[in-house]
Amino acid sequence: MKVIGKLIMWIKMLWLLYFVHPGVCKCDLRKAGANMNATTCLNELLRRYDKRIRPGIFEKPTVVKVDILIANFWTIEEANMDFTVDFYLRQYWTDERLVFEADDKHEKLTLTSEIWKEIWLPSTYFIGSKKAYFHDVTTDNYLLQIGQNGSIFFSMRYVQ
């Protein structure tokens, strides 16, 4: 029975290595002859990407840097000790599974608001918030940029 348990464990590890290990899917925006544009590159990067598994799962913890850019304070009610703030929550981390190559060393993929649903995102939340919602007047206010080294910049606008 122990042998079967170890065999199952090794099969799971091999499966994770096959689908998660960085370097499985690479794209090269320099391949002009291969008609490699940003969409094709992104499709190649996400082909075997599993958003349920955090980056660097076998090597190290994923470091997520966070900052907040306050756009506006409004509706301040001193009697109730309530206020509303409009801000941008900006998060930075690296996902080695999203590395790509390009001619310009500063090239970034700036992606549409729907793509963020396809990649791993940190679970950031606010303790003690009475009410919060995403700002989406005409369109969702998300910005996602992926650098060549897999660095990710994700910004979203909140009203809380």
PyMOL commands that place a pseudoatom at each C-alpha (Angstrom):
pseudoatom trace, name=CA, resn=MET, resi=1, chain=A, elem=C, hetatm=0, pos=[0.000, 0.000, 0.000]
pseudoatom trace, name=CA, resn=LYS, resi=2, chain=A, elem=C, hetatm=0, pos=[2.916, 2.376, 0.750]
pseudoatom trace, name=CA, resn=VAL, resi=3, chain=A, elem=C, hetatm=0, pos=[4.321, 1.758, -2.726]
pseudoatom trace, name=CA, resn=ILE, resi=4, chain=A, elem=C, hetatm=0, pos=[1.041, 2.798, -4.382]
pseudoatom trace, name=CA, resn=GLY, resi=5, chain=A, elem=C, hetatm=0, pos=[0.897, 5.953, -2.255]
pseudoatom trace, name=CA, resn=LYS, resi=6, chain=A, elem=C, hetatm=0, pos=[4.452, 6.904, -3.246]
pseudoatom trace, name=CA, resn=LEU, resi=7, chain=A, elem=C, hetatm=0, pos=[3.703, 6.143, -6.888]
pseudoatom trace, name=CA, resn=ILE, resi=8, chain=A, elem=C, hetatm=0, pos=[0.651, 8.425, -6.811]
pseudoatom trace, name=CA, resn=MET, resi=9, chain=A, elem=C, hetatm=0, pos=[2.712, 11.159, -5.166]
pseudoatom trace, name=CA, resn=TRP, resi=10, chain=A, elem=C, hetatm=0, pos=[5.389, 10.922, -7.907]
pseudoatom trace, name=CA, resn=ILE, resi=11, chain=A, elem=C, hetatm=0, pos=[2.755, 11.010, -10.638]
pseudoatom trace, name=CA, resn=LYS, resi=12, chain=A, elem=C, hetatm=0, pos=[1.288, 14.173, -9.105]
pseudoatom trace, name=CA, resn=MET, resi=13, chain=A, elem=C, hetatm=0, pos=[4.742, 15.775, -8.892]
pseudoatom trace, name=CA, resn=LEU, resi=14, chain=A, elem=C, hetatm=0, pos=[5.509, 14.929, -12.517]
pseudoatom trace, name=CA, resn=TRP, resi=15, chain=A, elem=C, hetatm=0, pos=[2.147, 16.339, -13.584]
pseudoatom trace, name=CA, resn=LEU, resi=16, chain=A, elem=C, hetatm=0, pos=[2.829, 19.582, -11.717]
pseudoatom trace, name=CA, resn=LEU, resi=17, chain=A, elem=C, hetatm=0, pos=[6.327, 19.834, -13.190]
pseudoatom trace, name=CA, resn=TYR, resi=18, chain=A, elem=C, hetatm=0, pos=[4.978, 19.264, -16.693]
pseudoatom trace, name=CA, resn=PHE, resi=19, chain=A, elem=C, hetatm=0, pos=[2.229, 21.887, -16.461]
pseudoatom trace, name=CA, resn=VAL, resi=20, chain=A, elem=C, hetatm=0, pos=[3.677, 24.405, -14.003]
pseudoatom trace, name=CA, resn=HIS, resi=21, chain=A, elem=C, hetatm=0, pos=[7.453, 24.525, -14.277]
pseudoatom trace, name=CA, resn=PRO, resi=22, chain=A, elem=C, hetatm=0, pos=[8.706, 27.771, -15.828]
pseudoatom trace, name=CA, resn=GLY, resi=23, chain=A, elem=C, hetatm=0, pos=[9.980, 27.528, -19.356]
pseudoatom trace, name=CA, resn=VAL, resi=24, chain=A, elem=C, hetatm=0, pos=[7.329, 25.123, -20.628]
pseudoatom trace, name=CA, resn=CYS, resi=25, chain=A, elem=C, hetatm=0, pos=[5.765, 27.729, -22.941]
pseudoatom trace, name=CA, resn=LYS, resi=26, chain=A, elem=C, hetatm=0, pos=[7.957, 30.470, -24.331]
pseudoatom trace, name=CA, resn=CYS, resi=27, chain=A, elem=C, hetatm=0, pos=[7.317, 32.912, -27.110]
pseudoatom trace, name=CA, resn=ASP, resi=28, chain=A, elem=C, hetatm=0, pos=[9.638, 35.155, -29.061]
pseudoatom trace, name=CA, resn=LEU, resi=29, chain=A, elem=C, hetatm=0, pos=[8.280, 38.438, -30.443]
pseudoatom trace, name=CA, resn=ARG, resi=30, chain=A, elem=C, hetatm=0, pos=[11.496, 38.752, -32.482]
pseudoatom trace, name=CA, resn=LYS, resi=31, chain=A, elem=C, hetatm=0, pos=[10.412, 35.981, -34.871]
pseudoatom trace, name=CA, resn=ALA, resi=32, chain=A, elem=C, hetatm=0, pos=[8.984, 38.170, -37.617]
pseudoatom trace, name=CA, resn=GLY, resi=33, chain=A, elem=C, hetatm=0, pos=[8.940, 35.282, -40.084]
pseudoatom trace, name=CA, resn=ALA, resi=34, chain=A, elem=C, hetatm=0, pos=[6.839, 33.197, -37.720]
pseudoatom trace, name=CA, resn=ASN, resi=35, chain=A, elem=C, hetatm=0, pos=[4.200, 35.982, -37.568]
pseudoatom trace, name=CA, resn=MET, resi=36, chain=A, elem=C, hetatm=0, pos=[4.584, 36.135, -33.789]
pseudoatom trace, name=CA, resn=ASN, resi=37, chain=A, elem=C, hetatm=0, pos=[2.480, 39.067, -32.630]
pseudoatom trace, name=CA, resn=ALA, resi=38, chain=A, elem=C, hetatm=0, pos=[1.349, 39.894, -29.097]
pseudoatom trace, name=CA, resn=THR, resi=39, chain=A, elem=C, hetatm=0, pos=[-1.866, 37.845, -29.388]
pseudoatom trace, name=CA, resn=THR, resi=40, chain=A, elem=C, hetatm=0, pos=[-0.056, 34.767, -30.660]
pseudoatom trace, name=CA, resn=CYS, resi=41, chain=A, elem=C, hetatm=0, pos=[2.599, 35.214, -27.988]
pseudoatom trace, name=CA, resn=LEU, resi=42, chain=A, elem=C, hetatm=0, pos=[-0.009, 35.474, -25.255]
pseudoatom trace, name=CA, resn=ASN, resi=43, chain=A, elem=C, hetatm=0, pos=[-1.853, 32.402, -26.533]
pseudoatom trace, name=CA, resn=GLU, resi=44, chain=A, elem=C, hetatm=0, pos=[1.418, 30.464, -26.474]
pseudoatom trace, name=CA, resn=LEU, resi=45, chain=A, elem=C, hetatm=0, pos=[2.224, 31.620, -22.934]
pseudoatom trace, name=CA, resn=LEU, resi=46, chain=A, elem=C, hetatm=0, pos=[-1.222, 30.661, -21.617]
pseudoatom trace, name=CA, resn=ARG, resi=47, chain=A, elem=C, hetatm=0, pos=[-1.485, 27.346, -23.483]
pseudoatom trace, name=CA, resn=ARG, resi=48, chain=A, elem=C, hetatm=0, pos=[-0.367, 25.277, -20.476]
pseudoatom trace, name=CA, resn=TYR, resi=49, chain=A, elem=C, hetatm=0, pos=[-0.734, 27.941, -17.803]
pseudoatom trace, name=CA, resn=ASP, resi=50, chain=A, elem=C, hetatm=0, pos=[-2.667, 26.968, -14.663]
pseudoatom trace, name=CA, resn=LYS, resi=51, chain=A, elem=C, hetatm=0, pos=[-3.887, 30.041, -12.783]
pseudoatom trace, name=CA, resn=ARG, resi=52, chain=A, elem=C, hetatm=0, pos=[-4.716, 27.975, -9.706]
pseudoatom trace, name=CA, resn=ILE, resi=53, chain=A, elem=C, hetatm=0, pos=[-1.022, 27.453, -8.971]
pseudoatom trace, name=CA, resn=ARG, resi=54, chain=A, elem=C, hetatm=0, pos=[1.041, 30.381, -7.736]
pseudoatom trace, name=CA, resn=PRO, resi=55, chain=A, elem=C, hetatm=0, pos=[4.333, 31.324, -9.404]
pseudoatom trace, name=CA, resn=GLY, resi=56, chain=A, elem=C, hetatm=0, pos=[7.508, 29.758, -8.057]
pseudoatom trace, name=CA, resn=ILE, resi=57, chain=A, elem=C, hetatm=0, pos=[5.632, 27.010, -6.210]
pseudoatom trace, name=CA, resn=PHE, resi=58, chain=A, elem=C, hetatm=0, pos=[8.667, 24.695, -6.168]
pseudoatom trace, name=CA, resn=GLU, resi=59, chain=A, elem=C, hetatm=0, pos=[11.385, 27.277, -5.517]
pseudoatom trace, name=CA, resn=LYS, resi=60, chain=A, elem=C, hetatm=0, pos=[10.301, 30.135, -3.266]
pseudoatom trace, name=CA, resn=PRO, resi=61, chain=A, elem=C, hetatm=0, pos=[7.384, 32.164, -1.928]
pseudoatom trace, name=CA, resn=THR, resi=62, chain=A, elem=C, hetatm=0, pos=[5.860, 34.640, -4.354]
pseudoatom trace, name=CA, resn=VAL, resi=63, chain=A, elem=C, hetatm=0, pos=[6.660, 38.192, -3.259]
pseudoatom trace, name=CA, resn=VAL, resi=64, chain=A, elem=C, hetatm=0, pos=[3.868, 40.631, -4.082]
pseudoatom trace, name=CA, resn=LYS, resi=65, chain=A, elem=C, hetatm=0, pos=[4.568, 44.329, -3.688]
pseudoatom trace, name=CA, resn=VAL, resi=66, chain=A, elem=C, hetatm=0, pos=[1.527, 46.547, -3.176]
pseudoatom trace, name=CA, resn=ASP, resi=67, chain=A, elem=C, hetatm=0, pos=[0.972, 50.270, -3.291]
pseudoatom trace, name=CA, resn=ILE, resi=68, chain=A, elem=C, hetatm=0, pos=[-2.084, 52.488, -3.275]
pseudoatom trace, name=CA, resn=LEU, resi=69, chain=A, elem=C, hetatm=0, pos=[-2.546, 55.682, -5.253]
pseudoatom trace, name=CA, resn=ILE, resi=70, chain=A, elem=C, hetatm=0, pos=[-5.357, 57.750, -3.714]
pseudoatom trace, name=CA, resn=ALA, resi=71, chain=A, elem=C, hetatm=0, pos=[-7.350, 59.605, -6.348]
pseudoatom trace, name=CA, resn=ASN, resi=72, chain=A, elem=C, hetatm=0, pos=[-10.006, 61.239, -4.183]
pseudoatom trace, name=CA, resn=PHE, resi=73, chain=A, elem=C, hetatm=0, pos=[-11.474, 61.442, -0.665]
pseudoatom trace, name=CA, resn=TRP, resi=74, chain=A, elem=C, hetatm=0, pos=[-15.156, 62.297, -0.668]
pseudoatom trace, name=CA, resn=THR, resi=75, chain=A, elem=C, hetatm=0, pos=[-18.349, 61.886, 1.343]
pseudoatom trace, name=CA, resn=ILE, resi=76, chain=A, elem=C, hetatm=0, pos=[-16.721, 62.454, 4.715]
pseudoatom trace, name=CA, resn=GLU, resi=77, chain=A, elem=C, hetatm=0, pos=[-19.244, 62.032, 7.538]
pseudoatom trace, name=CA, resn=GLU, resi=78, chain=A, elem=C, hetatm=0, pos=[-17.698, 62.922, 10.880]
pseudoatom trace, name=CA, resn=ALA, resi=79, chain=A, elem=C, hetatm=0, pos=[-20.780, 61.928, 12.907]
pseudoatom trace, name=CA, resn=ASN, resi=80, chain=A, elem=C, hetatm=0, pos=[-20.707, 58.336, 11.601]
pseudoatom trace, name=CA, resn=MET, resi=81, chain=A, elem=C, hetatm=0, pos=[-16.925, 58.242, 11.176]
pseudoatom trace, name=CA, resn=ASP, resi=82, chain=A, elem=C, hetatm=0, pos=[-17.464, 57.215, 7.555]
pseudoatom trace, name=CA, resn=PHE, resi=83, chain=A, elem=C, hetatm=0, pos=[-15.722, 58.303, 4.403]
pseudoatom trace, name=CA, resn=THR, resi=84, chain=A, elem=C, hetatm=0, pos=[-15.405, 57.207, 0.819]
pseudoatom trace, name=CA, resn=VAL, resi=85, chain=A, elem=C, hetatm=0, pos=[-12.081, 56.980, -0.970]
pseudoatom trace, name=CA, resn=ASP, resi=86, chain=A, elem=C, hetatm=0, pos=[-11.388, 56.428, -4.642]
pseudoatom trace, name=CA, resn=PHE, resi=87, chain=A, elem=C, hetatm=0, pos=[-8.003, 54.734, -5.172]
pseudoatom trace, name=CA, resn=TYR, resi=88, chain=A, elem=C, hetatm=0, pos=[-5.881, 52.533, -7.384]
pseudoatom trace, name=CA, resn=LEU, resi=89, chain=A, elem=C, hetatm=0, pos=[-4.598, 49.293, -5.887]
pseudoatom trace, name=CA, resn=ARG, resi=90, chain=A, elem=C, hetatm=0, pos=[-1.376, 48.454, -7.708]
pseudoatom trace, name=CA, resn=GLN, resi=91, chain=A, elem=C, hetatm=0, pos=[0.357, 45.102, -7.332]
pseudoatom trace, name=CA, resn=TYR, resi=92, chain=A, elem=C, hetatm=0, pos=[3.710, 43.884, -8.650]
pseudoatom trace, name=CA, resn=TRP, resi=93, chain=A, elem=C, hetatm=0, pos=[5.102, 40.341, -8.794]
pseudoatom trace, name=CA, resn=THR, resi=94, chain=A, elem=C, hetatm=0, pos=[7.003, 38.002, -11.106]
pseudoatom trace, name=CA, resn=ASP, resi=95, chain=A, elem=C, hetatm=0, pos=[5.636, 34.898, -12.789]
pseudoatom trace, name=CA, resn=GLU, resi=96, chain=A, elem=C, hetatm=0, pos=[8.417, 32.957, -14.523]
pseudoatom trace, name=CA, resn=ARG, resi=97, chain=A, elem=C, hetatm=0, pos=[5.830, 31.091, -16.597]
pseudoatom trace, name=CA, resn=LEU, resi=98, chain=A, elem=C, hetatm=0, pos=[5.102, 34.323, -18.521]
pseudoatom trace, name=CA, resn=VAL, resi=99, chain=A, elem=C, hetatm=0, pos=[8.644, 35.068, -19.766]
pseudoatom trace, name=CA, resn=PHE, resi=100, chain=A, elem=C, hetatm=0, pos=[8.908, 36.130, -23.424]
pseudoatom trace, name=CA, resn=GLU, resi=101, chain=A, elem=C, hetatm=0, pos=[11.534, 37.605, -25.740]
pseudoatom trace, name=CA, resn=ALA, resi=102, chain=A, elem=C, hetatm=0, pos=[11.407, 40.793, -27.842]
pseudoatom trace, name=CA, resn=ASP, resi=103, chain=A, elem=C, hetatm=0, pos=[13.789, 43.131, -29.692]
pseudoatom trace, name=CA, resn=ASP, resi=104, chain=A, elem=C, hetatm=0, pos=[13.230, 46.044, -27.310]
pseudoatom trace, name=CA, resn=LYS, resi=105, chain=A, elem=C, hetatm=0, pos=[14.449, 45.145, -23.824]
pseudoatom trace, name=CA, resn=HIS, resi=106, chain=A, elem=C, hetatm=0, pos=[11.714, 47.371, -22.326]
pseudoatom trace, name=CA, resn=GLU, resi=107, chain=A, elem=C, hetatm=0, pos=[8.900, 45.742, -24.318]
pseudoatom trace, name=CA, resn=LYS, resi=108, chain=A, elem=C, hetatm=0, pos=[5.785, 44.950, -22.280]
pseudoatom trace, name=CA, resn=LEU, resi=109, chain=A, elem=C, hetatm=0, pos=[2.542, 43.286, -23.149]
pseudoatom trace, name=CA, resn=THR, resi=110, chain=A, elem=C, hetatm=0, pos=[-0.270, 45.648, -22.137]
pseudoatom trace, name=CA, resn=LEU, resi=111, chain=A, elem=C, hetatm=0, pos=[-3.363, 43.501, -22.008]
pseudoatom trace, name=CA, resn=THR, resi=112, chain=A, elem=C, hetatm=0, pos=[-7.115, 43.923, -22.013]
pseudoatom trace, name=CA, resn=SER, resi=113, chain=A, elem=C, hetatm=0, pos=[-9.189, 43.747, -18.870]
pseudoatom trace, name=CA, resn=GLU, resi=114, chain=A, elem=C, hetatm=0, pos=[-10.375, 40.200, -19.589]
pseudoatom trace, name=CA, resn=ILE, resi=115, chain=A, elem=C, hetatm=0, pos=[-6.911, 38.629, -19.584]
pseudoatom trace, name=CA, resn=TRP, resi=116, chain=A, elem=C, hetatm=0, pos=[-6.431, 39.110, -15.839]
pseudoatom trace, name=CA, resn=LYS, resi=117, chain=A, elem=C, hetatm=0, pos=[-8.951, 36.304, -15.365]
pseudoatom trace, name=CA, resn=GLU, resi=118, chain=A, elem=C, hetatm=0, pos=[-6.538, 33.940, -17.128]
pseudoatom trace, name=CA, resn=ILE, resi=119, chain=A, elem=C, hetatm=0, pos=[-3.504, 34.336, -14.846]
pseudoatom trace, name=CA, resn=TRP, resi=120, chain=A, elem=C, hetatm=0, pos=[-2.704, 33.827, -11.165]
pseudoatom trace, name=CA, resn=LEU, resi=121, chain=A, elem=C, hetatm=0, pos=[-3.564, 36.846, -9.026]
pseudoatom trace, name=CA, resn=PRO, resi=122, chain=A, elem=C, hetatm=0, pos=[-2.778, 37.426, -5.359]
pseudoatom trace, name=CA, resn=SER, resi=123, chain=A, elem=C, hetatm=0, pos=[-5.722, 37.340, -2.941]
pseudoatom trace, name=CA, resn=THR, resi=124, chain=A, elem=C, hetatm=0, pos=[-5.629, 40.915, -1.672]
pseudoatom trace, name=CA, resn=TYR, resi=125, chain=A, elem=C, hetatm=0, pos=[-8.426, 42.098, 0.600]
pseudoatom trace, name=CA, resn=PHE, resi=126, chain=A, elem=C, hetatm=0, pos=[-9.194, 44.909, 3.018]
pseudoatom trace, name=CA, resn=ILE, resi=127, chain=A, elem=C, hetatm=0, pos=[-9.987, 44.233, 6.655]
pseudoatom trace, name=CA, resn=GLY, resi=128, chain=A, elem=C, hetatm=0, pos=[-12.612, 46.470, 8.274]
pseudoatom trace, name=CA, resn=SER, resi=129, chain=A, elem=C, hetatm=0, pos=[-14.125, 47.735, 5.051]
pseudoatom trace, name=CA, resn=LYS, resi=130, chain=A, elem=C, hetatm=0, pos=[-17.854, 48.476, 5.250]
pseudoatom trace, name=CA, resn=LYS, resi=131, chain=A, elem=C, hetatm=0, pos=[-18.395, 48.455, 1.510]
pseudoatom trace, name=CA, resn=ALA, resi=132, chain=A, elem=C, hetatm=0, pos=[-16.188, 48.384, -1.589]
pseudoatom trace, name=CA, resn=TYR, resi=133, chain=A, elem=C, hetatm=0, pos=[-16.678, 48.049, -5.311]
pseudoatom trace, name=CA, resn=PHE, resi=134, chain=A, elem=C, hetatm=0, pos=[-14.673, 48.209, -8.510]
pseudoatom trace, name=CA, resn=HIS, resi=135, chain=A, elem=C, hetatm=0, pos=[-14.914, 51.387, -10.511]
pseudoatom trace, name=CA, resn=ASP, resi=136, chain=A, elem=C, hetatm=0, pos=[-16.538, 50.543, -13.856]
pseudoatom trace, name=CA, resn=VAL, resi=137, chain=A, elem=C, hetatm=0, pos=[-18.264, 53.651, -15.208]
pseudoatom trace, name=CA, resn=THR, resi=138, chain=A, elem=C, hetatm=0, pos=[-17.797, 52.954, -18.926]
pseudoatom trace, name=CA, resn=THR, resi=139, chain=A, elem=C, hetatm=0, pos=[-15.470, 49.980, -18.755]
pseudoatom trace, name=CA, resn=ASP, resi=140, chain=A, elem=C, hetatm=0, pos=[-13.664, 47.987, -16.100]
pseudoatom trace, name=CA, resn=ASN, resi=141, chain=A, elem=C, hetatm=0, pos=[-10.724, 49.931, -14.702]
pseudoatom trace, name=CA, resn=TYR, resi=142, chain=A, elem=C, hetatm=0, pos=[-7.978, 47.313, -14.795]
pseudoatom trace, name=CA, resn=LEU, resi=143, chain=A, elem=C, hetatm=0, pos=[-4.483, 47.513, -16.226]
pseudoatom trace, name=CA, resn=LEU, resi=144, chain=A, elem=C, hetatm=0, pos=[-2.309, 44.455, -16.695]
pseudoatom trace, name=CA, resn=GLN, resi=145, chain=A, elem=C, hetatm=0, pos=[1.230, 44.625, -18.070]
pseudoatom trace, name=CA, resn=ILE, resi=146, chain=A, elem=C, hetatm=0, pos=[3.653, 41.728, -18.444]
pseudoatom trace, name=CA, resn=GLY, resi=147, chain=A, elem=C, hetatm=0, pos=[7.376, 42.408, -18.834]
pseudoatom trace, name=CA, resn=GLN, resi=148, chain=A, elem=C, hetatm=0, pos=[9.795, 40.176, -20.735]
pseudoatom trace, name=CA, resn=ASN, resi=149, chain=A, elem=C, hetatm=0, pos=[11.162, 38.691, -17.515]
pseudoatom trace, name=CA, resn=GLY, resi=150, chain=A, elem=C, hetatm=0, pos=[7.644, 37.726, -16.344]
pseudoatom trace, name=CA, resn=SER, resi=151, chain=A, elem=C, hetatm=0, pos=[7.265, 40.802, -14.148]
pseudoatom trace, name=CA, resn=ILE, resi=152, chain=A, elem=C, hetatm=0, pos=[3.614, 41.723, -13.755]
pseudoatom trace, name=CA, resn=PHE, resi=153, chain=A, elem=C, hetatm=0, pos=[2.016, 45.071, -12.995]
pseudoatom trace, name=CA, resn=PHE, resi=154, chain=A, elem=C, hetatm=0, pos=[-1.689, 44.849, -12.140]
pseudoatom trace, name=CA, resn=SER, resi=155, chain=A, elem=C, hetatm=0, pos=[-3.673, 47.954, -11.267]
pseudoatom trace, name=CA, resn=MET, resi=156, chain=A, elem=C, hetatm=0, pos=[-7.369, 48.225, -10.450]
pseudoatom trace, name=CA, resn=ARG, resi=157, chain=A, elem=C, hetatm=0, pos=[-9.520, 51.140, -9.377]
pseudoatom trace, name=CA, resn=TYR, resi=158, chain=A, elem=C, hetatm=0, pos=[-11.609, 50.777, -6.218]
pseudoatom trace, name=CA, resn=VAL, resi=159, chain=A, elem=C, hetatm=0, pos=[-14.189, 52.944, -4.527]
pseudoatom trace, name=CA, resn=GLN, resi=160, chain=A, elem=C, hetatm=0, pos=[-14.433, 52.153, -0.821]
for i in range(1, 160): cmd.bond("trace and resi %d" % i, "trace and resi %d" % (i + 1))
show_as sticks, trace
zoom trace
